[in-house]
Amino acid sequence: MITRSLNTAVRDVLQQGCVFLDRIGDETYARPLEGEFAASLGAHYRHVLDHFLCLAEGIRTGQVNYDQRRRNPQLENSVTCARLVTEGLIDELGAFLAKFFSVSAL
């Protein structure tokens, strides 16, 4: 069933984010990488969270607009902040999927 697959995929991606955040400190998370893609790990993870946050906002408002991401700098510098937002997304998107698609919560 496609909704169960969506539920599982969303949960799995966000839980992988929690594992990543549990294994890294703020200094490493916020330090810019060397090379062509010099953004920090935190900036890359914030980019992922931005898309999930836009999806959650779109579910609430009825309009998803990925061009209007907030790009919160705290999400790229603070493991704790990123973890709290990730956990909130697991709860929020899980509740939405459970309510509207009659699948178990994330």
C-alpha atoms as an extended CHARMM CRD file, in Angstrom:
* protein
*
       106  EXT
         1         1  MET       CA              0.0000000000        0.0000000000        0.0000000000  PROA      1               0.0000000000
         2         2  ILE       CA              1.4720000000        3.3440000000       -1.0440000000  PROA      2               0.0000000000
         3         3  THR       CA              0.4420000000        5.2420000000        2.1030000000  PROA      3               0.0000000000
         4         4  ARG       CA              2.1420000000        2.6660000000        4.3150000000  PROA      4               0.0000000000
         5         5  SER       CA              5.2690000000        3.0090000000        2.1610000000  PROA      5               0.0000000000
         6         6  LEU       CA              5.1230000000        6.7940000000        2.5450000000  PROA      6               0.0000000000
         7         7  ASN       CA              4.6810000000        6.4500000000        6.2960000000  PROA      7               0.0000000000
         8         8  THR       CA              7.6740000000        4.1170000000        6.5140000000  PROA      8               0.0000000000
         9         9  ALA       CA              9.8690000000        6.2620000000        4.2550000000  PROA      9               0.0000000000
        10        10  VAL       CA              9.1790000000        9.4770000000        6.1860000000  PROA      10              0.0000000000
        11        11  ARG       CA              9.7670000000        7.8000000000        9.5310000000  PROA      11              0.0000000000
        12        12  ASP       CA             12.9340000000        6.0670000000        8.3400000000  PROA      12              0.0000000000
        13        13  VAL       CA             14.5200000000        9.2100000000        6.8870000000  PROA      13              0.0000000000
        14        14  LEU       CA             13.7900000000       11.3010000000        9.9720000000  PROA      14              0.0000000000
        15        15  GLN       CA             14.9340000000        8.5620000000       12.3510000000  PROA      15              0.0000000000
        16        16  GLN       CA             18.1750000000        8.2610000000       10.3690000000  PROA      16              0.0000000000
        17        17  GLY       CA             18.5570000000       11.9920000000       10.9740000000  PROA      17              0.0000000000
        18        18  CYS       CA             18.2010000000       11.4110000000       14.7270000000  PROA      18              0.0000000000
        19        19  VAL       CA             20.9100000000        8.7250000000       14.6140000000  PROA      19              0.0000000000
        20        20  PHE       CA             23.1890000000       11.1080000000       12.6980000000  PROA      20              0.0000000000
        21        21  LEU       CA             22.5640000000       13.8930000000       15.2240000000  PROA      21              0.0000000000
        22        22  ASP       CA             23.2020000000       11.5550000000       18.1630000000  PROA      22              0.0000000000
        23        23  ARG       CA             26.6670000000       10.7820000000       16.7810000000  PROA      23              0.0000000000
        24        24  ILE       CA             27.9400000000       14.2830000000       16.0740000000  PROA      24              0.0000000000
        25        25  GLY       CA             28.7930000000       17.3210000000       18.1790000000  PROA      25              0.0000000000
        26        26  ASP       CA             27.9740000000       20.9570000000       17.4850000000  PROA      26              0.0000000000
        27        27  GLU       CA             31.5250000000       21.8260000000       16.4210000000  PROA      27              0.0000000000
        28        28  THR       CA             31.7200000000       19.1400000000       13.7390000000  PROA      28              0.0000000000
        29        29  TYR       CA             28.0940000000       19.7280000000       12.7290000000  PROA      29              0.0000000000
        30        30  ALA       CA             28.6340000000       23.4570000000       12.1060000000  PROA      30              0.0000000000
        31        31  ARG       CA             32.1530000000       23.3690000000       10.6390000000  PROA      31              0.0000000000
        32        32  PRO       CA             32.2690000000       24.0840000000        6.8800000000  PROA      32              0.0000000000
        33        33  LEU       CA             33.5410000000       21.1960000000        4.7860000000  PROA      33              0.0000000000
        34        34  GLU       CA             36.4420000000       21.5450000000        2.4010000000  PROA      34              0.0000000000
        35        35  GLY       CA             36.1400000000       21.1900000000       -1.3410000000  PROA      35              0.0000000000
        36        36  GLU       CA             33.5720000000       22.0690000000       -3.9360000000  PROA      36              0.0000000000
        37        37  PHE       CA             30.5910000000       21.7500000000       -1.5800000000  PROA      37              0.0000000000
        38        38  ALA       CA             31.9730000000       23.7770000000        1.3220000000  PROA      38              0.0000000000
        39        39  ALA       CA             28.7790000000       24.0140000000        3.3700000000  PROA      39              0.0000000000
        40        40  SER       CA             28.7340000000       22.3850000000        6.8010000000  PROA      40              0.0000000000
        41        41  LEU       CA             27.0610000000       19.0780000000        7.6050000000  PROA      41              0.0000000000
        42        42  GLY       CA             24.5500000000       21.1710000000        9.5520000000  PROA      42              0.0000000000
        43        43  ALA       CA             23.7600000000       23.2710000000        6.4680000000  PROA      43              0.0000000000
        44        44  HSD       CA             23.1270000000       20.1280000000        4.4430000000  PROA      44              0.0000000000
        45        45  TYR       CA             20.9390000000       18.6280000000        7.1670000000  PROA      45              0.0000000000
        46        46  ARG       CA             19.0690000000       21.9270000000        7.5840000000  PROA      46              0.0000000000
        47        47  HSD       CA             18.3290000000       21.7720000000        3.8450000000  PROA      47              0.0000000000
        48        48  VAL       CA             16.7270000000       18.3490000000        4.3250000000  PROA      48              0.0000000000
        49        49  LEU       CA             14.7080000000       19.5740000000        7.3160000000  PROA      49              0.0000000000
        50        50  ASP       CA             13.5810000000       22.6440000000        5.3420000000  PROA      50              0.0000000000
        51        51  HSD       CA             11.8250000000       20.3920000000        2.8450000000  PROA      51              0.0000000000
        52        52  PHE       CA             10.1040000000       18.3510000000        5.5370000000  PROA      52              0.0000000000
        53        53  LEU       CA              9.0750000000       21.5820000000        7.3140000000  PROA      53              0.0000000000
        54        54  CYS       CA              7.6160000000       22.9340000000        4.0630000000  PROA      54              0.0000000000
        55        55  LEU       CA              5.6780000000       19.7110000000        3.6060000000  PROA      55              0.0000000000
        56        56  ALA       CA              4.3100000000       19.9070000000        7.1630000000  PROA      56              0.0000000000
        57        57  GLU       CA              3.3550000000       23.5680000000        6.6570000000  PROA      57              0.0000000000
        58        58  GLY       CA              1.7220000000       22.7060000000        3.3430000000  PROA      58              0.0000000000
        59        59  ILE       CA             -0.3170000000       19.9820000000        4.9740000000  PROA      59              0.0000000000
        60        60  ARG       CA             -1.5800000000       22.5190000000        7.5370000000  PROA      60              0.0000000000
        61        61  THR       CA             -2.2900000000       25.2830000000        5.0050000000  PROA      61              0.0000000000
        62        62  GLY       CA             -3.1820000000       23.3180000000        1.8900000000  PROA      62              0.0000000000
        63        63  GLN       CA             -0.2650000000       24.7210000000       -0.1360000000  PROA      63              0.0000000000
        64        64  VAL       CA              3.2840000000       23.3600000000       -0.3150000000  PROA      64              0.0000000000
        65        65  ASN       CA              5.8400000000       25.9010000000       -1.5090000000  PROA      65              0.0000000000
        66        66  TYR       CA              9.4130000000       24.6520000000       -1.3840000000  PROA      66              0.0000000000
        67        67  ASP       CA             10.6880000000       28.0040000000       -2.6950000000  PROA      67              0.0000000000
        68        68  GLN       CA              9.6650000000       29.6960000000        0.5610000000  PROA      68              0.0000000000
        69        69  ARG       CA             11.8330000000       27.6630000000        2.9270000000  PROA      69              0.0000000000
        70        70  ARG       CA             12.7530000000       29.5120000000        6.1410000000  PROA      70              0.0000000000
        71        71  ARG       CA             16.4100000000       28.4150000000        6.2130000000  PROA      71              0.0000000000
        72        72  ASN       CA             16.7000000000       28.7490000000       10.0010000000  PROA      72              0.0000000000
        73        73  PRO       CA             20.4250000000       29.1840000000       10.8470000000  PROA      73              0.0000000000
        74        74  GLN       CA             19.9190000000       27.5420000000       14.2620000000  PROA      74              0.0000000000
        75        75  LEU       CA             19.1660000000       24.2830000000       12.4520000000  PROA      75              0.0000000000
        76        76  GLU       CA             22.6170000000       24.3330000000       10.8630000000  PROA      76              0.0000000000
        77        77  ASN       CA             24.5590000000       25.2560000000       13.9970000000  PROA      77              0.0000000000
        78        78  SER       CA             22.8450000000       23.4300000000       16.8560000000  PROA      78              0.0000000000
        79        79  VAL       CA             22.5290000000       19.6550000000       17.0470000000  PROA      79              0.0000000000
        80        80  THR       CA             20.0080000000       20.0750000000       19.8760000000  PROA      80              0.0000000000
        81        81  CYS       CA             17.8010000000       22.4010000000       17.8300000000  PROA      81              0.0000000000
        82        82  ALA       CA             17.9800000000       20.1130000000       14.7980000000  PROA      82              0.0000000000
        83        83  ARG       CA             17.1310000000       17.1080000000       16.9670000000  PROA      83              0.0000000000
        84        84  LEU       CA             14.0900000000       18.8280000000       18.4920000000  PROA      84              0.0000000000
        85        85  VAL       CA             12.7990000000       19.8360000000       15.0610000000  PROA      85              0.0000000000
        86        86  THR       CA             13.4050000000       16.3340000000       13.6890000000  PROA      86              0.0000000000
        87        87  GLU       CA             11.4960000000       14.7470000000       16.5800000000  PROA      87              0.0000000000
        88        88  GLY       CA              8.6850000000       17.2650000000       16.1070000000  PROA      88              0.0000000000
        89        89  LEU       CA              8.4460000000       16.3720000000       12.4280000000  PROA      89              0.0000000000
        90        90  ILE       CA              8.3000000000       12.6530000000       13.2360000000  PROA      90              0.0000000000
        91        91  ASP       CA              5.3550000000       13.3470000000       15.5620000000  PROA      91              0.0000000000
        92        92  GLU       CA              3.5760000000       15.8440000000       13.3090000000  PROA      92              0.0000000000
        93        93  LEU       CA              3.8960000000       13.9700000000       10.0240000000  PROA      93              0.0000000000
        94        94  GLY       CA              3.1750000000       10.6590000000       11.7350000000  PROA      94              0.0000000000
        95        95  ALA       CA             -0.0370000000       12.0570000000       13.2090000000  PROA      95              0.0000000000
        96        96  PHE       CA             -1.0550000000       13.4540000000        9.8330000000  PROA      96              0.0000000000
        97        97  LEU       CA             -0.4480000000       10.1660000000        8.0530000000  PROA      97              0.0000000000
        98        98  ALA       CA             -2.2660000000        8.2440000000       10.7720000000  PROA      98              0.0000000000
        99        99  LYS       CA             -5.2600000000       10.5810000000       10.6410000000  PROA      99              0.0000000000
       100       100  PHE       CA             -5.6820000000       10.9950000000        6.9060000000  PROA      100             0.0000000000
       101       101  PHE       CA             -4.4480000000        7.6790000000        5.5850000000  PROA      101             0.0000000000
       102       102  SER       CA             -5.5180000000        5.4120000000        8.4640000000  PROA      102             0.0000000000
       103       103  VAL       CA             -2.0160000000        4.0380000000        8.9960000000  PROA      103             0.0000000000
       104       104  SER       CA             -0.1550000000        3.6640000000       12.2620000000  PROA      104             0.0000000000
       105       105  ALA       CA              1.7100000000        6.7330000000       13.5090000000  PROA      105             0.0000000000
       106       106  LEU       CA              5.4090000000        7.1560000000       12.7560000000  PROA      106             0.0000000000
